[in-house]
Amino acid sequence: MDEHKSWLWYKLGEKTMENLKKHGFDAHLVASANEAKGLILAMAEKFHTVGFGGSDTTRALGLVEILKEKGKEVYDHWVQGLTKEQDLELRLKQGRADCFLCSANAISATGEIVNVDGIGNRTNAMSFGPKRVIIVAGINKVRPDLNSALARVKEVAAPMRAKSLGMKTPCAETGFCADCNSPQRICRITTILHRKPMLTDVSVILINEELGF
């Protein structure tokens, strides 16, 4: 990566960390995905059950496999060959796991965390249920303020995610949000963590690299 871009991203990350901490979040800025992986594994060490939201970022770090090797009970609905009933059971268990791992669709430099779901297991679990929530995201997810963070979901995250999932939605065809009523629409529930939820410990790990949608 160009050193000047890396420097600029890091400065953006520092500002974001400052505001997240003001809002009660346990916030960490790291230089690399490998550094993030070590930090996450240390945080999850004391927990037995770990849930995973639908996140390419957490899986790109190889966390599912590592935690299973460590003897953790992992609730991951991305396992191949699940029945509809098994998929639902895993999604429900994610919300009651000791630790829940996910990413964010966008984070504002002013200290808010934005997520949009189609089902709601991720948005529910990251606000209430698990003892510890760990949100990991690349610096590409950061936008200057809440409005631009919300815009990022429509303009970047949702079209790319719908395309990656093979969804039959207008945005997966055109790349632009049409605020559709498609049966396969993935943007149905929006949550904004303005502050740390009262009863849930939330850690945010921001990586100074481009990761995820």
N, C-alpha and C positions, 0 to 999 in steps of 0.2 A: 504494500500500500504506500502511496505517496506520503512522505513524512508530514507535509503541510496539511493534507486532508486528515491524517490521523490526529494531528495536533488540534485541528479545528473541531473534529468530532469529540475529542477528549474534553475540550473546554465546554462543549454543549452537554456532555455527560456530567461534568462537575456541577454545572448549574442545575441540571435535572436532579442529581443526588441531593443537593442542598435543599431543594423544595420538597422532594419526597420525604426527607427526614423531618422537615418542619411539619409535614402532614402525618407524622407518626409511623411511617414505614421504616423498616430496617433496610437501608439501601446501600448497595455496593457497586462500585464501578471497577471493572477489571479490563485488562488489556487484551485478553484472548479467550477463545472458547475453552482451551485447555485449562486455563486458570479458573474459569467459571465452573467447569466440571469438578475440579478438586474442592472448591468452596461448597458446591451443592451436595456432594457426597459427605462432606463433614457435617453439614447441617442435617442431613437425613439419617445420619448414623444411628441416632438414639431411637428412631421410630421403626416399628415393625411393619406396618401396612403403608403402602405408598400408592396413591392414585395418579394417573396421568390424563390430562386433558388432551384434546386433539391438537397436538403441537408438533410441527416439524422441527422446531428449534431444539426442544428437549430430546427428541429422538436422534437428531444429528450429533448430539453429544454422547450418544451411546449409553444413556443413563438407564434405560429399561433393562438392558442385558446385564450391566454392572450390578444393579441393585438386586436382580434375581440371583446372581452369582453370590452375593453377600447374604443370601437367605431371606431377603425381604419378600413379603407377600405383595405382589404388584397387581394393581387393577388397571388393565390396559385394554380398552375396547378396540384397539387396532389389530388385535390378534386375528389371524386369518381363520376362516371357517366357522366363526361363531354363529349360533342360531340367533334369531331375533330376541328370544328370551334371555340367552346368555349375555348378549350385548347390553340389554336393558339392566340386567343384574349388575354388571360391571360398572355401568354409568352411575347406578344408585350407590354402589359401594365407594366410588370415588369421593362422594360427598361426605362420607363418614370415615375415610381413611385417616390415619394419624398424621400423614403428610400428603399434601397435594401439590403436584408440579404442573406448571402450564407456562404459556407465554402470554403476550399481550398483542392485540391488534395495533395498538398505538399507546404511546406514553407522551404526555405533554411535559415540556421543560418547566412548566409551572406546577408540576407535581400531581397530575391526575393520571389514572390508568384506565384505558378504554378497551372494552371487549364486546364483540358482537357474536352471538351464537344462533344456531338454528334450532337446537334442542334445549339447551340451558343447563346441561350437567356441569359444564365448565364454569359458567357465570355464577351458578349457585355455589359450587364447591369453593370457589376462590373468595367468597364473602362470608360463608358460615358453614361450619361442620368440622373440617379438619383442625387439628391442633396447630398445625403450621402450614402455611401456603408459601410456596417459592415460585416467584414469577421471574423467568429468565428471558431476556430479549436483546436483540442486536441493536446497535445505535441507530440503524436505519428506521427503527420504529418510532423514534423521537421526533416530535413536532413542536414548534414554538409555544403553542397555547392549546387550550381545550378545543376550540372550534377547528383548528387545523388538524388536531388529532382525530376528531370525529370525521373530518373530511378525508383523512388518509384511509379510513376503513372503506369508504365508498369508492375512492379513486384508485386505491392500490391493493389493499389487503383482500377485500371481498372478490373482485374480479379474478385475481390470481388464484385465490383459494378455490373458488368455484370451478375454474379451469382445471386446476390440479386434481379435483375430485371427479371430474367428468360430468359435472352437473349440467342439466339442460335449462340454463337460465340466459336471459339476454346479455348479462355482463360477461358470461363465459364465451359468448360469441363475438361481442363487439368490443369488450374491454371497458365499457362504460356502464355505470349504474343507471337502471331505468325505473328504480323503485317498483319493481315488478310484483305480480301476484303469482309467480310461477310456483307450482307444487314443490319444486326442488329449491326454492329460495332458501339461502343459508343465513340471511340477515333478518332475524325475527325477534331477537332479544338483545337490547343494549344495556350494558352496565357500566357505570363510571364509579370507580373508587376515588372519591374526592378526598377522603381521609382513611386511615386504617380502621377497618371495622372494629367495633368495641370489643368483641369477644374472640377475635381471630388475629393471631400473629402473622404478619405478612412481610416476607423478605422480597426485595426486588434486586435482581442481579442484572446489571446493564453491561453488555459486552461491547468493547470498542471495535467491533467488526460488523459486517453486514451479514445478517442471518435471518432466515424465515421470510414469510410473506408480509 
